[in-house]
Amino acid sequence: MIKMFNQSTGLPRLTKTKGFILAALIAGALATPFLISVQRAQGQNEQSETSRAPLGSWLVQLTYDPSTVPPGAPLTFMALYTFSDGGGYVQGNTGPAAGKPGSQGNWVRTGHDKAAGTSLRFGFDATNHFTSITKIRESFSFNEEGDELAGSVQADVFRPDGTPTGNHPAGTLHGTRIPIEPLN
């Protein structure tokens, strides 16, 4: 009986095969996070090299068709666009209602080297009373290098209650990515 008791309390011994399997499982568990990180980084690099995403900031010139704006309205003006990775974008310009809040919206890829965006901008009168909401719809195409964009734009102006004002400026746009110029 004592012999039986001593045998049952002995430490279990691993066979060589079980030891090898256990060591392989531990090594695999330790290596997996590193392999996933390398694959993720390679995927991100491949995606950034082959896609023409608009991410970042752009200097854009907009040109309105004269038949779509009131007489005396500026036909050409500059804008700054910033596109974020999550699909958001903001825009401010030197055109009509310049100095007021910029527009904010979302963009989505619509094809290879193509994207579309819709943003909203609040309008105010000279006494800062809320007078309008402008919906800006745009389509973008990017060159092979991903540093130029071209496209079309249409703005639809609505009163605060949502009724259209009948004002629908439309035109074209051309922009270049703002380059990084490090200080040396």
C-alpha positions in Angstrom: 0.0 0.0 0.0 2.8 2.4 0.8 4.5 1.5 -2.5 1.2 2.3 -4.3 1.0 5.6 -2.4 4.6 6.6 -3.4 4.0 5.7 -7.0 1.0 8.0 -7.2 2.7 11.0 -5.7 5.7 10.9 -8.0 6.0 13.7 -10.4 4.8 13.0 -13.9 7.5 12.5 -16.5 7.2 13.8 -20.0 8.1 11.5 -22.9 10.5 12.9 -25.5 7.6 13.3 -28.0 5.3 15.1 -25.5 8.3 17.4 -24.5 9.0 18.3 -28.1 5.3 19.0 -28.8 5.1 21.3 -25.7 8.3 23.1 -26.7 6.9 23.7 -30.2 3.6 25.0 -28.9 5.4 27.5 -26.6 7.8 28.6 -29.4 4.8 29.1 -31.7 2.9 31.1 -29.1 5.9 33.4 -28.5 6.6 33.9 -32.3 3.0 34.6 -33.4 2.8 38.2 -32.3 6.0 39.0 -34.1 4.9 37.3 -37.3 1.5 39.1 -37.3 3.3 42.5 -36.8 5.6 41.8 -39.7 2.7 40.8 -42.0 0.6 43.8 -41.0 3.5 46.2 -41.7 4.2 44.6 -45.1 0.5 44.8 -45.9 0.3 48.5 -45.0 3.5 49.2 -47.0 2.1 47.4 -50.0 -1.3 49.2 -49.7 0.3 52.7 -49.4 2.5 52.0 -52.5 -0.3 50.8 -54.7 -3.2 53.0 -53.6 -3.8 56.7 -54.3 -5.5 57.6 -51.1 -6.0 61.4 -50.6 -4.7 61.2 -47.0 -3.0 64.3 -45.9 -3.4 68.0 -46.8 -3.8 69.6 -50.3 -3.7 73.0 -51.8 -6.6 73.2 -54.3 -7.8 75.7 -56.8 -11.5 75.7 -57.5 -13.0 77.3 -60.7 -16.8 77.8 -60.8 -18.7 77.8 -64.1 -20.0 81.4 -64.5 -23.5 80.2 -65.5 -23.9 78.6 -62.0 -23.1 81.6 -59.8 -24.6 85.1 -59.4 -23.0 87.9 -61.4 -20.0 89.3 -59.6 -19.3 86.2 -57.6 -15.7 85.0 -57.6 -15.1 82.3 -60.2 -11.7 81.1 -59.0 -10.4 80.7 -55.5 -8.0 78.6 -53.4 -8.9 76.0 -50.7 -7.1 73.8 -48.2 -8.4 70.2 -47.9 -7.3 67.7 -45.3 -8.3 64.0 -45.6 -8.1 61.6 -42.7 -7.6 57.9 -42.6 -11.0 57.3 -41.0 -12.8 58.8 -44.0 -13.3 62.3 -42.7 -12.2 65.5 -44.4 -12.3 69.2 -43.7 -12.0 72.1 -46.1 -11.6 75.9 -45.8 -11.3 78.3 -48.7 -10.8 81.9 -49.9 -14.0 82.0 -51.8 -17.6 82.9 -50.9 -18.1 83.1 -47.1 -14.3 82.9 -46.5 -13.4 83.4 -42.9 -16.5 81.5 -41.7 -16.3 77.9 -40.5 -14.9 75.5 -43.0 -16.8 72.5 -44.3 -16.6 69.1 -42.6 -17.6 65.8 -44.2 -16.6 62.3 -45.3 -14.9 60.8 -48.2 -14.8 57.3 -49.7 -12.8 55.5 -52.4 -15.0 55.0 -55.5 -12.4 53.2 -57.7 -8.7 52.9 -58.5 -7.3 56.4 -58.1 -10.8 57.8 -57.5 -12.7 59.1 -54.5 -15.9 61.1 -53.7 -16.7 63.3 -50.7 -19.6 65.2 -49.3 -19.2 68.0 -46.7 -21.4 70.6 -45.0 -20.7 74.2 -44.2 -22.7 76.6 -42.1 -23.4 80.1 -43.4 -23.9 83.3 -41.3 -24.8 86.9 -42.2 -22.8 90.0 -41.2 -24.4 89.9 -37.7 -23.4 86.3 -37.2 -27.0 84.9 -37.5 -27.2 81.4 -38.9 -28.5 81.7 -42.5 -27.7 78.6 -44.5 -26.2 75.1 -44.8 -24.2 74.4 -47.9 -23.8 70.8 -49.0 -20.6 70.4 -51.1 -20.3 67.2 -53.2 -17.0 66.5 -54.9 -15.4 63.8 -57.0 -11.6 63.3 -57.1 -9.1 61.6 -59.4 -5.5 61.2 -58.5 -2.4 61.0 -60.7 -0.1 57.9 -60.7 2.3 59.5 -58.2 -0.6 60.4 -55.9 0.5 64.0 -55.5 -2.1 65.7 -57.8 -5.9 65.6 -57.8 -8.5 66.8 -60.2 -12.2 66.7 -60.1 -15.6 68.4 -60.0 -17.6 70.1 -57.4 -21.2 71.2 -56.8 -22.5 73.1 -53.9 -26.2 73.2 -52.9 -27.3 75.9 -50.6 -30.2 75.4 -48.1 -32.0 77.7 -45.7 -31.8 76.7 -42.0 -35.2 74.9 -42.3 -33.8 72.7 -45.1 -35.5 74.4 -48.1 -33.3 74.9 -51.1 -32.3 78.5 -52.0 -31.9 77.7 -55.7 -28.2 78.5 -55.5 -26.1 75.6 -57.0 -22.6 76.7 -57.9 -20.6 74.0 -59.8 -17.2 73.8 -61.3 -13.9 72.0 -61.4 -10.9 71.6 -59.0 -7.2 70.9 -59.3 -4.8 70.4 -56.4 -1.4 69.3 -55.3 -0.5 67.5 -52.1 1.3 69.9 -49.6 4.9 68.5 -49.5 6.8 68.1 -46.3 9.7 70.4 -46.2 11.9 69.6 -43.1 14.1 72.2 -41.6 17.8 71.3 -41.9 
